[in-house]
């Protein structure tokens, strides 16, 4: 009898523990919960984390993520306002703000991603179709992304989600167009380089021509000045010699004869065909020889001695 009572107590305790376990559920900080009873919502969505209770075996709980979710979009080709084709690679960040509407509209995150992909792709095509290639690639990219995000939010209001951001990761020309643009840019750079080289060659030739002209002018001026100085030196020398000759003609004649002997009578190099009694050798014959003086009536006077 006592054994049956104990067994019954154990069974009751087990059923109570199982019931208690089935009645409790925990909502984490990254989750929000919907409580259903026979497919119908019986309480407001639970968004605060904590321990909650439900009617076991009658009510069930569906957890919905409340973190910021990532949606990678496939590449798509769009045509800009200036009729240029662009390959656009974008991604989206969104969060679930109304779990009940989200569940009723798309049921789960997979369904939400499918619906949101279609909305974002169509919005990207429509917005970029009104923008030029330069605006998408360079000048107005940030404004275009904000406009896409706002348009997607307006269309996704019925899904219970909020689009946090839409980013264009890449917006480039198609591969064949990119190659053509690259070749055109390469040709343009080569033409610019050839123009710069031609201008540099022209400038260098101009500089060389000016330098050659300046060298010629400087050399001519230096030669003219050197000739002037040489002429002035020769004139000054002749003047000094003339003064020396006028002061003592006999000594001057002796000095000039010595210079002539030094220059003309070099060892192993002197060849003269001249008579020994030539006036050139008069100082060899008489160290006191005097320059001949003109005699009266045109006759030469004999040299005088001191």
C-alpha positions as CSV (number, residue, x, y, z in Angstrom):
1,X,0.0,0.0,0.0
2,X,2.8,2.4,0.9
3,X,4.7,1.5,-2.2
4,X,1.8,2.3,-4.4
5,X,1.4,5.6,-2.7
6,X,5.0,6.4,-3.2
7,X,4.9,5.5,-6.8
8,X,1.8,7.6,-7.3
9,X,3.6,10.6,-5.6
10,X,6.6,10.1,-7.9
11,X,4.4,10.0,-11.0
12,X,2.5,13.1,-9.9
13,X,5.8,14.9,-9.1
14,X,7.2,14.0,-12.5
15,X,4.0,15.1,-14.3
16,X,4.2,18.4,-12.3
17,X,7.8,18.9,-13.2
18,X,7.2,18.2,-16.9
19,X,4.2,20.5,-16.8
20,X,6.3,23.2,-15.1
21,X,9.1,22.8,-17.7
22,X,6.7,23.0,-20.6
23,X,5.0,26.1,-19.2
24,X,8.3,28.1,-18.8
25,X,10.2,29.7,-21.7
26,X,13.1,32.2,-21.8
27,X,13.4,35.2,-24.1
28,X,17.0,36.2,-24.7
29,X,18.3,39.7,-25.3
30,X,18.7,39.0,-29.0
31,X,15.1,37.6,-29.4
32,X,11.5,38.6,-29.2
33,X,8.6,36.1,-28.8
34,X,5.1,35.5,-30.1
35,X,2.8,33.3,-28.1
36,X,0.1,31.4,-30.1
37,X,-2.8,29.4,-29.0
38,X,-4.3,27.2,-31.7
39,X,-2.7,29.4,-34.3
40,X,-4.0,32.7,-32.8
41,X,-2.0,35.4,-31.0
42,X,-3.1,35.5,-27.4
43,X,-0.8,38.2,-26.0
44,X,1.3,41.1,-27.2
45,X,4.7,40.4,-28.6
46,X,7.4,39.9,-25.9
47,X,10.4,42.1,-26.6
48,X,12.0,42.3,-23.1
49,X,14.4,39.5,-22.1
50,X,13.4,37.3,-19.2
51,X,11.6,34.2,-17.9
52,X,7.9,33.9,-19.0
53,X,5.1,31.4,-18.7
54,X,2.6,29.9,-21.0
55,X,-0.2,27.2,-20.9
56,X,1.7,24.0,-21.6
57,X,0.6,21.8,-24.5
58,X,-1.9,24.4,-25.5
59,X,0.2,27.5,-26.3
60,X,3.4,27.6,-28.3
61,X,6.1,30.2,-28.7
62,X,7.8,31.4,-31.8
63,X,11.1,33.3,-31.4
64,X,12.0,36.0,-33.8
65,X,15.5,37.6,-34.0
66,X,15.7,41.3,-33.1
67,X,19.3,41.9,-34.1
68,X,20.4,43.8,-37.2
69,X,20.3,41.2,-40.0
70,X,22.4,41.1,-43.1
71,X,21.1,40.6,-46.7
72,X,23.6,40.1,-49.5
73,X,22.1,41.0,-52.9
74,X,23.2,39.4,-56.1
75,X,25.0,41.5,-58.7
76,X,22.7,43.2,-61.2
77,X,23.3,45.2,-64.3
78,X,21.5,48.6,-64.5
79,X,21.5,51.4,-67.1
80,X,22.3,54.9,-65.8
81,X,20.7,58.1,-67.1
82,X,23.5,58.7,-69.6
83,X,22.8,55.2,-71.1
84,X,26.0,53.6,-69.6
85,X,25.7,50.1,-68.2
86,X,26.8,49.5,-64.6
87,X,27.3,46.2,-62.7
88,X,26.0,47.0,-59.2
89,X,26.9,44.9,-56.1
90,X,24.9,46.0,-53.0
91,X,24.0,44.7,-49.5
92,X,21.3,45.7,-47.0
93,X,21.1,45.8,-43.2
94,X,17.7,45.6,-41.6
95,X,16.0,44.8,-38.3
96,X,12.5,43.4,-37.3
97,X,10.6,46.1,-35.6
98,X,7.1,44.6,-35.6
99,X,7.3,40.8,-35.0
100,X,3.6,40.2,-35.4
101,X,3.3,41.9,-38.7
102,X,6.6,40.3,-39.8
103,X,5.2,36.9,-39.0
104,X,1.9,37.5,-40.7
105,X,3.6,39.0,-43.8
106,X,6.6,36.8,-44.4
107,X,6.5,34.1,-41.6
108,X,10.3,33.8,-41.3
109,X,13.6,35.4,-42.1
110,X,14.0,33.4,-45.3
111,X,10.7,34.8,-46.6
112,X,11.7,38.3,-45.6
113,X,15.0,38.0,-47.5
114,X,13.2,37.0,-50.6
115,X,10.7,39.8,-50.4
116,X,13.3,42.4,-49.5
117,X,15.7,41.3,-52.2
118,X,13.0,42.0,-54.8
119,X,12.2,45.4,-53.3
120,X,15.8,46.5,-53.0
121,X,16.8,45.4,-56.5
122,X,13.9,47.2,-58.1
123,X,14.6,50.3,-56.1
124,X,18.3,50.3,-57.0
125,X,17.4,50.0,-60.7
126,X,14.8,52.9,-60.5
127,X,17.1,55.2,-58.5
128,X,20.2,54.7,-60.5
129,X,18.3,55.0,-63.8
130,X,17.8,58.7,-62.9
131,X,21.5,59.3,-62.1
132,X,24.5,59.7,-64.4
133,X,27.5,57.4,-64.4
134,X,29.7,60.1,-62.7
135,X,27.1,60.6,-60.0
136,X,26.9,56.9,-59.2
137,X,30.7,56.3,-59.2
138,X,32.0,59.5,-57.7
139,X,30.0,62.6,-56.9
140,X,26.6,61.6,-55.5
141,X,27.0,58.0,-54.3
142,X,26.2,58.7,-50.7
143,X,23.0,60.6,-51.5
144,X,21.9,57.9,-53.9
145,X,22.4,55.2,-51.2
146,X,20.3,57.2,-48.7
147,X,17.5,57.7,-51.3
148,X,17.5,53.9,-52.0
149,X,17.2,53.2,-48.2
150,X,14.3,55.6,-47.8
151,X,12.5,54.3,-50.8
152,X,13.0,50.7,-49.6
153,X,11.7,51.6,-46.1
154,X,8.5,53.1,-47.5
155,X,7.9,49.9,-49.5
156,X,8.8,47.5,-46.7
157,X,6.5,49.1,-44.0
158,X,4.0,46.3,-44.4
159,X,6.6,43.7,-43.6
160,X,7.3,44.8,-40.1
161,X,10.9,45.5,-40.7
162,X,13.1,48.6,-40.8
163,X,16.0,49.0,-43.3
164,X,18.9,50.4,-41.5
165,X,21.2,50.8,-44.4
166,X,21.7,50.1,-48.1
167,X,25.2,50.2,-49.5
168,X,26.5,50.0,-53.0
169,X,29.7,47.9,-52.5
170,X,30.7,48.2,-56.1
171,X,29.4,50.0,-59.1
172,X,31.6,49.4,-62.2
173,X,31.3,49.1,-65.9
174,X,30.9,45.6,-67.3
175,X,34.1,43.7,-68.0
176,X,34.1,44.4,-71.8
177,X,33.3,48.1,-71.2
178,X,36.0,48.4,-68.5
179,X,38.6,46.9,-70.9
180,X,37.6,49.4,-73.6
181,X,37.7,52.3,-71.2
182,X,41.1,51.1,-69.9
183,X,42.5,51.0,-73.5
184,X,41.0,54.4,-74.2
185,X,42.6,55.8,-71.0
186,X,45.9,54.1,-71.9
187,X,45.9,55.6,-75.4
188,X,45.0,59.1,-74.0
189,X,47.9,58.9,-71.5
190,X,50.3,57.8,-74.2
191,X,49.2,60.7,-76.3
192,X,49.6,63.1,-73.4
193,X,53.1,61.6,-72.7
194,X,54.1,62.1,-76.4
195,X,52.9,65.7,-76.3
196,X,54.8,66.4,-73.1
197,X,57.9,64.8,-74.6
198,X,57.6,66.8,-77.8
199,X,57.2,70.0,-75.8
200,X,60.2,69.1,-73.6
201,X,62.3,68.4,-76.8
202,X,61.2,71.8,-78.2
203,X,62.1,73.5,-75.0
204,X,65.5,71.8,-74.8
205,X,66.3,72.7,-78.4
206,X,65.3,76.3,-77.7
207,X,67.5,76.4,-74.5
208,X,70.4,74.8,-76.4
209,X,70.1,77.2,-79.3
210,X,70.0,80.2,-76.9
211,X,73.0,78.7,-75.0
212,X,74.9,78.2,-78.3
213,X,74.1,81.8,-79.4
214,X,75.2,83.1,-76.0
215,X,78.4,81.1,-76.2
216,X,79.2,82.6,-79.6
217,X,78.4,86.1,-78.5
218,X,80.5,85.7,-75.4
219,X,83.4,84.2,-77.3
220,X,83.2,87.0,-80.0
221,X,83.1,89.6,-77.3
222,X,86.0,88.0,-75.4
223,X,88.0,87.8,-78.7
224,X,87.3,91.4,-79.5
225,X,88.3,92.5,-76.0
226,X,91.4,90.4,-76.1
227,X,92.4,91.8,-79.5
228,X,91.8,95.3,-78.1
229,X,93.9,94.6,-75.1
230,X,96.6,93.0,-77.2
231,X,96.6,96.0,-79.5
232,X,96.8,98.3,-76.6
233,X,99.7,96.2,-75.2
234,X,101.5,96.3,-78.5
235,X,101.0,100.0,-78.7
236,X,102.3,100.5,-75.2
237,X,105.2,98.2,-75.9
238,X,106.1,100.1,-79.1
239,X,105.7,103.4,-77.2
240,X,108.1,102.2,-74.5
241,X,110.6,100.9,-77.1
242,X,110.4,104.2,-79.0
243,X,111.1,106.1,-75.8
244,X,114.0,103.8,-75.0
245,X,115.4,104.2,-78.5
246,X,115.1,108.0,-78.3
247,X,116.9,108.1,-74.9
248,X,119.9,105.9,-76.0
249,X,119.8,104.7,-79.5
250,X,123.2,103.0,-79.3
251,X,122.2,100.9,-76.2
252,X,118.9,100.1,-77.7
253,X,120.6,98.9,-80.8
254,X,122.9,96.7,-78.7
255,X,120.0,95.3,-76.6
256,X,118.0,94.5,-79.7
257,X,121.1,92.8,-81.3
258,X,121.5,90.7,-78.2
259,X,117.9,89.6,-78.4
260,X,118.4,88.8,-82.1
261,X,121.5,86.7,-81.3
262,X,119.6,84.8,-78.6
263,X,116.8,84.0,-80.9
264,X,118.7,83.5,-84.1
265,X,121.8,81.6,-82.9
266,X,120.4,78.5,-81.2
267,X,122.5,75.3,-80.9
268,X,122.1,72.8,-83.8
269,X,119.3,74.8,-85.3
270,X,121.1,77.9,-86.8
271,X,121.5,78.0,-90.6
272,X,122.6,81.4,-92.0
273,X,123.8,82.4,-95.4
274,X,125.3,85.8,-94.7
275,X,128.7,87.5,-95.0
276,X,130.9,87.8,-91.9
277,X,131.2,91.6,-92.3
278,X,127.4,92.0,-92.2
279,X,126.1,94.7,-89.8
280,X,124.3,91.8,-88.0
281,X,127.7,90.7,-86.6
282,X,129.1,94.1,-85.9
283,X,129.1,93.5,-82.1
284,X,131.1,90.4,-82.6
285,X,133.8,92.4,-84.4
286,X,133.6,95.5,-82.2
287,X,131.8,95.5,-78.8
288,X,131.7,99.3,-79.1
289,X,130.1,99.4,-82.5
290,X,127.8,102.2,-83.0
291,X,124.7,102.4,-85.2
292,X,125.6,103.9,-88.5
293,X,124.6,107.5,-88.8
294,X,123.5,109.0,-92.0
295,X,126.2,111.2,-93.5
296,X,125.8,114.3,-95.4
297,X,125.0,114.1,-99.1
298,X,123.5,110.6,-98.6
299,X,126.9,109.0,-97.8
300,X,127.1,106.6,-94.9
301,X,129.4,107.8,-92.1
302,X,131.7,105.5,-90.4
303,X,130.7,104.3,-87.0
304,X,132.0,106.5,-84.2
305,X,133.8,105.2,-81.2
306,X,133.7,106.6,-77.7
